[in-house]
Amino acid sequence: MARYTGPVYKKSRRLGFSILENGKELARRPYAPGIHGADRRRKVSEYGTQLAEKQKVRLMYGLNEKQFERCFDKASKMKGITGENLLRILESRLDNIVYRMGLAKTRRAARQVVNHGHIMVNNKKVDIPSYQVKPGDIISVKEQSLDHKAIKEALEATLNRPAYVTFDDKKMNGTYVRYPDRSELNADVNESLIVEYYNR
């Protein structure tokens, strides 16, 4: 299955969850899309709840099904809690780190910035959005891209950054300081349901 490139707002309303993590999608119409969206009252099965949780996280990070399943397989082989390991792997993707540092307004935009070769990791160009960034890695904007309009606009709109990344607006580089704690990630995600979905 190909990566979803359609309207994010529609998916957010279907799942009742802000995929962009800013709540804008649900501010005006916090109900499912479609003519009967506001009136629909469906009883969801246990499987349906687990599937919806998996879809929420998959769409939030912009992965296709195979990519997401590979991430889960990797997380299940690591020491510790599988659900938290999965979220750490997803948070450590280069496109997500670029988004967290404020170099792009959305993860979809961050994926494009990385794909187009504007980002460097430890002074080497990396154009693979799924590249796993390790704590201590330095992410910087390529010299030829320092005046990139979209990057500059995103930085101007950035109000705060999570504690596990740092960024110097003058030097145009930042560091992935450490893996995030679960408390620093989206509280509306129930990763244990994703583990149940794959272990069923």
C-alpha positions in Angstrom: 0.0 0.0 0.0 1.3 3.4 -1.0 1.9 6.3 1.4 -1.2 8.3 2.1 -1.0 11.8 0.4 -4.6 12.9 0.7 -6.3 15.4 3.0 -4.9 15.1 6.6 -8.0 16.9 8.1 -10.3 14.1 6.8 -8.2 11.3 8.3 -7.9 13.3 11.6 -11.7 13.7 11.8 -12.3 10.0 11.0 -10.0 8.9 13.8 -11.0 11.7 16.2 -7.3 12.5 16.7 -5.1 15.4 15.6 -2.5 13.9 13.2 -0.7 17.3 13.0 -0.6 17.4 16.8 -2.0 21.0 16.9 -5.7 20.3 17.1 -6.6 22.5 14.2 -8.2 19.7 12.2 -10.8 19.1 14.9 -11.3 22.7 16.1 -14.2 23.5 13.7 -15.7 20.1 13.1 -14.8 17.5 15.8 -16.8 14.7 14.1 -16.3 12.2 11.3 -16.4 13.4 7.7 -19.3 12.8 5.5 -23.0 13.8 5.4 -23.8 11.7 8.5 -20.6 12.2 10.3 -22.0 14.2 13.2 -24.9 11.7 13.7 -23.0 8.5 13.5 -22.8 6.4 16.7 -21.0 3.2 16.0 -20.0 0.5 18.5 -16.3 -0.2 17.9 -14.9 -3.7 18.5 -11.7 -4.4 20.4 -10.0 -5.1 17.0 -11.4 -1.8 15.6 -10.0 0.1 18.6 -6.5 -1.4 18.2 -6.6 -0.8 14.4 -7.5 2.8 14.9 -4.7 3.3 17.3 -2.2 1.8 14.9 -3.5 4.0 12.1 -3.3 7.2 14.3 0.4 6.7 14.9 1.2 5.5 11.4 -0.4 8.5 9.8 1.0 10.9 12.4 4.6 9.9 11.4 3.7 9.5 7.7 4.7 5.8 7.2 3.2 3.2 4.9 2.1 -0.2 6.3 5.2 -2.1 5.5 7.5 0.6 7.0 5.4 0.7 10.2 5.4 -3.1 10.5 9.2 -3.2 10.1 9.5 -0.5 12.9 7.3 -2.7 15.2 9.4 -5.8 14.4 12.6 -3.9 15.3 11.0 -2.5 18.5 9.8 -6.0 19.6 13.4 -7.3 19.4 14.8 -4.5 21.6 15.1 -4.5 25.4 12.4 -2.7 27.3 8.8 -2.0 26.7 7.9 -2.7 23.0 5.4 0.2 22.7 7.8 2.8 24.1 10.6 1.4 21.9 8.3 1.8 18.8 7.7 5.5 19.6 11.4 6.1 20.2 12.2 4.6 16.8 9.6 6.7 15.1 10.8 9.9 17.0 14.4 9.2 15.9 13.6 9.3 12.2 15.4 12.1 10.4 12.2 13.7 9.0 10.7 13.8 12.5 13.9 15.3 14.1 13.9 18.0 11.4 10.2 18.7 12.2 10.9 18.8 16.0 13.8 21.2 15.5 11.4 23.6 13.7 13.0 23.3 10.2 9.6 22.4 8.8 6.0 23.2 9.8 4.7 19.6 9.4 6.3 16.1 9.1 5.2 16.0 5.5 7.1 19.2 4.8 10.1 17.8 6.8 10.1 14.7 4.6 10.2 16.9 1.5 13.1 19.0 2.9 15.1 15.9 3.6 14.2 14.3 0.3 15.4 17.4 -1.6 18.8 17.2 0.0 18.7 20.3 2.2 19.7 18.5 5.4 23.1 17.2 6.7 23.8 14.7 9.5 27.3 15.0 11.1 28.3 17.1 8.0 27.2 14.5 5.5 24.2 15.0 3.3 21.4 12.6 4.1 18.3 12.5 1.9 16.6 9.5 3.4 13.6 10.5 5.6 13.6 7.2 7.5 17.3 7.5 8.5 17.7 6.7 12.2 19.3 9.6 14.0 21.3 8.6 17.1 21.7 10.7 20.3 24.6 13.1 19.8 24.2 13.4 16.1 24.3 17.0 14.7 21.7 18.0 12.2 22.4 21.0 10.1 21.1 22.8 7.0 23.3 22.5 3.9 25.2 25.7 3.2 23.5 26.2 -0.2 20.1 25.9 1.5 20.6 28.5 4.3 18.3 30.9 2.6 15.6 28.3 1.7 12.3 30.1 2.0 10.2 27.3 3.6 12.9 26.5 6.2 13.2 30.2 7.2 9.4 30.5 7.5 9.2 27.4 9.6 12.0 28.6 12.0 10.2 32.0 12.4 7.0 30.2 13.3 8.6 27.9 15.8 7.8 28.9 19.4 9.3 26.0 21.4 11.1 22.7 20.9 11.1 19.5 23.0 13.9 19.1 25.5 15.5 16.2 23.7 16.6 18.4 20.7 18.5 21.7 20.6 18.8 24.1 17.7 20.9 27.2 17.1 19.1 29.6 14.8 22.4 31.5 14.0 24.5 28.5 13.2 21.5 26.7 11.6 22.4 23.4 13.3 21.1 21.4 16.2 21.7 18.2 18.2 19.6 15.2 19.0 20.5 15.2 22.7 18.8 12.0 23.9 16.0 9.6 23.3 12.7 11.1 24.4 11.0 10.0 27.6 7.4 8.6 27.2 6.1 11.6 29.2 7.4 13.9 26.5 5.5 12.2 23.7 1.8 12.5 22.6 -0.3 11.6 25.6 -3.3 10.7 23.4 -1.5 7.7 22.0 -2.0 4.3 23.6 0.9 2.3 22.3 -0.1 -0.8 24.2 -3.1 -1.2 21.8 -0.7 -1.2 18.9 1.3 -4.0 20.6 -2.0 -5.9 21.1 -2.9 -5.4 17.4 0.3 -7.0 16.1 0.4 -9.7 18.8 -3.2 -10.8 18.2 
